[in-house]
Amino acid sequence: MALLVGMTIIIAAVGIIYIASQLNEQASVQSRFLIEKA
């Protein structure tokens, strides 16, 4: 039971980190585009 909870927490943390890195990548690409455009 504890192992299952631990696995769930680890999977959730990995998912959150992955989503956050994807968003950061998009934001950096957009800011670079805006800087080049200006």
RAWO-V857428 format. One record per residue. N is the residue number from 1. RES is the residue in one small letter. PSI is psi as a letter, one per 30 degrees, with the letter a starting at -180 (none if undefined). Layout:
n = {N/N}
res = {RES/RES}
psi = {PSI/PSI}
This chain:
n = {1/2/3/4/5/6/7/8/9/10/11/12/13/14/15/16/17/18/19/20/21/22/23/24/25/26/27/28/29/30/31/32/33/34/35/36/37/38}
res = {m/a/l/l/v/g/m/t/i/i/i/a/a/v/g/i/i/y/i/a/s/q/l/n/e/q/a/s/v/q/s/r/f/l/i/e/k/a}
psi = {e/e/e/e/e/e/e/e/e/e/e/e/e/e/e/e/e/e/e/e/e/e/e/e/e/e/e/e/e/e/e/e/e/e/e/e/e/none}
